[in-house]
Amino acid sequence: MLEASYIIRILPPYYNNWNKRVVKAPKVHFVDTGLVCTLLGIKSTAELAHHPQIGSIFESYVFSEYVKRKVNFELTADLYFWKDKSNKEVDILLEAGNITEAIEVKYGQTIALEYFANLENYRFLSKTPVKTSVVYGGQGIHERGNHVVYGWREF
């Protein structure tokens, strides 16, 4: 019912034969982050900035924007996430034909090297060409090695 009324979206896990040790439970994202904030009692942007769930709320916001883009532009891409049993995770996997993009979502406003660790791990394990990017709470579009970093307004 919640998914049918577009309140939540279920993000299925990605798993392939190359790694059987993955988490297979789906993720739940709220489409309306304003509703999430209301349910959590967050009444201002200042409260949101210091809330312990800010990272999850930001991730849901970014995921929702990818879903909207997919629908509005009639894209045939599939969306997943990947997480192994040791909690290494890629927040969003966008798969369109033989093209895969691994996307990390980080609320931080500065780019940290740790943002790229799970992307590199996924790329190593998949052994296939993977475009990797980070969407973060800062601004601008930057390149870091073979990764593209997008500010939340630019992605």
C-alpha positions in Angstrom: 0.0 0.0 0.0 2.8 2.5 0.9 4.6 1.7 -2.3 1.5 1.8 -4.4 0.8 5.3 -3.1 4.4 6.4 -3.8 5.2 7.1 -0.1 8.0 4.6 -0.1 10.1 2.8 -2.8 11.7 -0.5 -2.3 15.3 -0.7 -3.5 16.2 -4.3 -4.2 19.7 -5.7 -3.5 22.0 -6.5 -6.4 23.6 -9.9 -6.4 25.5 -11.9 -9.0 27.3 -15.1 -9.1 30.7 -13.5 -8.4 29.8 -12.8 -4.8 27.4 -15.0 -2.9 28.1 -13.3 0.4 25.7 -10.4 -0.1 22.8 -9.0 1.9 19.6 -10.0 0.1 17.1 -7.9 2.1 15.8 -4.8 0.3 16.2 -1.2 1.4 13.2 1.0 2.0 13.4 4.7 1.0 10.8 7.3 1.7 10.0 9.3 -1.5 8.9 12.4 0.4 11.7 13.4 2.8 9.5 16.1 4.2 7.1 13.4 5.4 10.1 11.6 7.0 11.2 14.7 8.8 7.6 15.3 10.1 7.4 11.7 11.4 10.8 12.1 13.1 9.7 15.4 14.7 12.2 17.5 12.7 10.8 21.0 12.4 13.7 23.0 10.9 16.7 22.7 8.7 18.9 23.4 11.8 17.3 20.3 13.5 17.7 18.3 10.4 21.4 19.1 10.1 22.1 17.7 13.5 19.7 14.8 13.4 21.3 11.3 13.7 19.3 10.1 10.6 20.5 13.0 8.3 22.6 10.5 6.3 19.7 8.2 5.7 17.3 11.1 4.9 19.9 12.5 2.4 20.3 9.1 0.8 16.5 8.7 0.4 16.4 12.2 -1.2 19.1 11.3 -3.7 17.5 7.9 -4.5 14.1 9.6 -5.0 15.7 12.1 -7.5 17.2 9.2 -9.5 13.7 7.5 -9.5 12.1 10.8 -10.7 14.7 11.1 -13.4 14.1 7.5 -14.5 10.4 8.1 -14.8 10.4 11.6 -16.3 13.0 10.7 -19.0 11.6 7.2 -19.6 14.9 5.6 -18.8 15.2 1.9 -18.9 17.8 1.7 -16.1 17.3 -0.6 -13.2 18.2 0.6 -9.7 19.7 -1.6 -6.9 22.0 -1.4 -4.0 24.8 -3.7 -3.1 25.9 -4.7 0.4 28.1 -7.7 1.5 28.1 -9.5 4.8 30.9 -7.4 6.1 28.8 -4.2 5.6 30.7 -2.9 2.5 28.0 -1.1 0.6 27.3 0.8 -2.5 24.2 3.0 -2.0 22.8 2.9 -5.5 23.6 0.8 -8.5 22.2 2.0 -11.8 22.2 -0.6 -14.5 21.3 0.2 -18.1 22.1 -2.5 -20.5 25.8 -3.4 -20.2 26.5 -0.1 -18.4 26.7 -0.1 -14.6 27.1 3.0 -12.4 28.0 2.6 -8.7 26.9 5.6 -6.7 27.8 6.5 -3.1 25.7 9.0 -1.3 27.4 11.1 1.5 25.9 14.0 3.4 29.3 15.5 4.2 30.1 18.8 2.7 33.7 18.0 2.0 35.1 15.2 -0.1 36.8 12.5 2.0 38.9 9.7 0.7 36.8 7.2 2.6 33.9 8.0 0.2 35.6 6.0 -2.5 36.6 2.8 -0.6 33.3 0.9 -1.2 33.2 2.0 -4.8 36.8 0.6 -5.4 35.8 -2.6 -3.5 32.8 -3.1 -5.7 34.8 -2.4 -8.9 37.4 -4.9 -7.8 34.9 -7.6 -7.1 32.7 -7.1 -10.1 35.7 -7.4 -12.5 33.6 -5.5 -15.1 33.8 -1.8 -16.2 31.9 0.3 -13.7 31.4 4.0 -13.7 31.7 5.3 -10.2 30.4 8.5 -8.6 29.7 10.1 -5.3 26.8 12.5 -4.6 27.7 14.6 -1.6 26.3 17.5 0.4 28.7 20.0 -1.1 28.8 21.9 -4.3 30.2 21.5 -7.8 31.3 18.7 -10.0 34.8 17.3 -9.3 37.0 14.4 -10.5 38.9 12.3 -8.0 41.0 9.7 -9.8 38.5 7.7 -11.9 35.5 8.9 -9.8 33.2 11.8 -10.5 31.9 13.7 -7.5 28.6 15.6 -7.8 27.3 18.2 -5.4 23.7 17.5 -4.4 22.5 20.3 -6.7 24.4 19.1 -9.7 23.7 15.4 -10.0 
